[in-house]
Structure formats: structure tokens, C-alpha cells
Amino acid sequence: MAFQLTDQNFQTNVLDSEGVAMVDFWAEWCGPCRMVGPIVEELAGEYEGKALVGKVDVDANPEISMKYGIRSIPTILILKNGKIVDKQVGATSKAALKGKLDAVLSA
């Protein structure tokens, strides 16, 4: 299951941690987010131990959403050692997200 990220735990779990994180910014009312959600959940299982796969509910966590200028959802950020290395705005395929994660993990 994807890790539930919040304004309170984002710094510790994503920015201060070593390694790769994929963060899905989403909202319950967002249709495209509901399409991407199951993909993110699958990737969380597949990349367990290799990368943190998490979700941020933009309605419940406005601080972190504003910090990253999230204006369109879903937005997926891929971070390595706390720095953004890739970004996907809008719905996309599992293969595309796997490709992005694999590229960052092998870099």
C-alpha cells in the first residue's frame, strides 16, 4: 500500500531520507487521480524496499502542495535524496511511471 504522506511527515520521510521517492499528489474528487491511484498502489508493492511510493491528499495537506506549486492533479514527483529529478502532470500509464522510476533507480 502506498505510504500516506502529510504536511507533518513529508520532510522526514521524503526530503530528509536517502534514496528514491515517488509522490502522487491527488484528491478524492479528481477523476484522473482515481485512474492513477491503483497504478500507484501496485507500484508501492513492486518497489517496496527499493523506493518509497507515497500519496499526498492535496485537500488535507495544503502546505506541501503549495510548496511544490501543485496546480494540476494528479501530479507525480520523483525525488532522489530529497531533490526532484522527474515530474509527471496528468494521468499516465503504469509502464511510463515504471520507466521513470527505473531510470532514477539505475542512475
Secondary structure as a PSIPRED ss2 file (coil, helix, strand):
# PSIPRED VFORMAT (PSIPRED V4.0)

   1 M C   1.000  0.000  0.000
   2 A C   1.000  0.000  0.000
   3 F E   0.000  0.000  1.000
   4 Q E   0.000  0.000  1.000
   5 L E   0.000  0.000  1.000
   6 T C   1.000  0.000  0.000
   7 D C   1.000  0.000  0.000
   8 Q C   1.000  0.000  0.000
   9 N C   1.000  0.000  0.000
  10 F H   0.000  1.000  0.000
  11 Q H   0.000  1.000  0.000
  12 T H   0.000  1.000  0.000
  13 N H   0.000  1.000  0.000
  14 V H   0.000  1.000  0.000
  15 L H   0.000  1.000  0.000
  16 D C   1.000  0.000  0.000
  17 S C   1.000  0.000  0.000
  18 E C   1.000  0.000  0.000
  19 G C   1.000  0.000  0.000
  20 V E   0.000  0.000  1.000
  21 A E   0.000  0.000  1.000
  22 M E   0.000  0.000  1.000
  23 V E   0.000  0.000  1.000
  24 D E   0.000  0.000  1.000
  25 F E   0.000  0.000  1.000
  26 W E   0.000  0.000  1.000
  27 A C   1.000  0.000  0.000
  28 E C   1.000  0.000  0.000
  29 W C   1.000  0.000  0.000
  30 C C   1.000  0.000  0.000
  31 G H   0.000  1.000  0.000
  32 P H   0.000  1.000  0.000
  33 C H   0.000  1.000  0.000
  34 R H   0.000  1.000  0.000
  35 M H   0.000  1.000  0.000
  36 V H   0.000  1.000  0.000
  37 G H   0.000  1.000  0.000
  38 P H   0.000  1.000  0.000
  39 I H   0.000  1.000  0.000
  40 V H   0.000  1.000  0.000
  41 E H   0.000  1.000  0.000
  42 E H   0.000  1.000  0.000
  43 L H   0.000  1.000  0.000
  44 A H   0.000  1.000  0.000
  45 G H   0.000  1.000  0.000
  46 E H   0.000  1.000  0.000
  47 Y C   1.000  0.000  0.000
  48 E C   1.000  0.000  0.000
  49 G C   1.000  0.000  0.000
  50 K C   1.000  0.000  0.000
  51 A E   0.000  0.000  1.000
  52 L E   0.000  0.000  1.000
  53 V E   0.000  0.000  1.000
  54 G E   0.000  0.000  1.000
  55 K E   0.000  0.000  1.000
  56 V E   0.000  0.000  1.000
  57 D E   0.000  0.000  1.000
  58 V C   1.000  0.000  0.000
  59 D C   1.000  0.000  0.000
  60 A C   1.000  0.000  0.000
  61 N C   1.000  0.000  0.000
  62 P H   0.000  1.000  0.000
  63 E H   0.000  1.000  0.000
  64 I H   0.000  1.000  0.000
  65 S H   0.000  1.000  0.000
  66 M H   0.000  1.000  0.000
  67 K H   0.000  1.000  0.000
  68 Y C   1.000  0.000  0.000
  69 G C   1.000  0.000  0.000
  70 I C   1.000  0.000  0.000
  71 R C   1.000  0.000  0.000
  72 S C   1.000  0.000  0.000
  73 I C   1.000  0.000  0.000
  74 P C   1.000  0.000  0.000
  75 T E   0.000  0.000  1.000
  76 I E   0.000  0.000  1.000
  77 L E   0.000  0.000  1.000
  78 I E   0.000  0.000  1.000
  79 L E   0.000  0.000  1.000
  80 K E   0.000  0.000  1.000
  81 N C   1.000  0.000  0.000
  82 G C   1.000  0.000  0.000
  83 K E   0.000  0.000  1.000
  84 I E   0.000  0.000  1.000
  85 V E   0.000  0.000  1.000
  86 D E   0.000  0.000  1.000
  87 K E   0.000  0.000  1.000
  88 Q E   0.000  0.000  1.000
  89 V E   0.000  0.000  1.000
  90 G C   1.000  0.000  0.000
  91 A C   1.000  0.000  0.000
  92 T C   1.000  0.000  0.000
  93 S C   1.000  0.000  0.000
  94 K H   0.000  1.000  0.000
  95 A H   0.000  1.000  0.000
  96 A H   0.000  1.000  0.000
  97 L H   0.000  1.000  0.000
  98 K H   0.000  1.000  0.000
  99 G H   0.000  1.000  0.000
 100 K H   0.000  1.000  0.000
 101 L H   0.000  1.000  0.000
 102 D H   0.000  1.000  0.000
 103 A H   0.000  1.000  0.000
 104 V H   0.000  1.000  0.000
 105 L H   0.000  1.000  0.000
 106 S H   0.000  1.000  0.000
 107 A C   1.000  0.000  0.000
